[in-house]
């Protein structure tokens, strides 16, 4: 019966890695490109990316597990961030964009769950691109329905 599926229900999740050391990423990518160039040159031999570069990227990376909210929590979150009357974009989307996204991302992160103080530190280290990725994943987890594989 369908009720058995409800008892086993799992909300959608996604792990979002965020590296907080752009220089480590750049050094890794440069080494990767050099290895690719060497592989393309038959006389260049095989060059691999040094393990310490991968270790540096990994050490500076937080892997956030994000989970979609149950429908009722999503609705309550939207209600608690109503659009500002004087803001056309808010009125178009139906919520206060300045406040909803932070609340949404924070509610969707289930592991590790940063304290308010830790979140402030993380927020200071995020680029707009990384922030946009977190927001996009949170929106996707909550607004995109399941697609059955058959």
Phi, psi and omega in degrees: 000154183297332182297332177296323178295325179295320180296333181258009186300143176228131177288154181295144179226157175208139174267128182241106178281134178231114178268128183260018177229091183299327181292326177293319178296315181298316179298319179296314181296320178298317178295323177297316179295319178296320178296320179294319178296319180295322179293328180285337180265109185301336180269349185283343183076180182263127176240133177248160178288127180302136182302326182295333177290318177295321179297320179296318178296313181298320181294333182262010185253134171255128177259100180276125170268122181246141182229140176296152179271150171301150186309317182293322177296320178300313181298316178296322178297315178300316181297328183278359177228064184294154179296144175285136183299328184269008184241111183298317181297317177302315181296325178295315184273342176091012178203168178279107183295330182291333184249329186294315188299317179296315179298319180296310181300314181298321180289329183280336179286117181249347178196129344288150180265106182288146171290170177301319179295316178297320180298319178301318179294317178297314182301323179291336183264349182280140169277168177297324179297317179294320178298315180299322179296317178297316179297316181298317179296316179300316178297315182298316180299330184263337188246346181260124180286165178293144174245114181293143182281007180217000000 
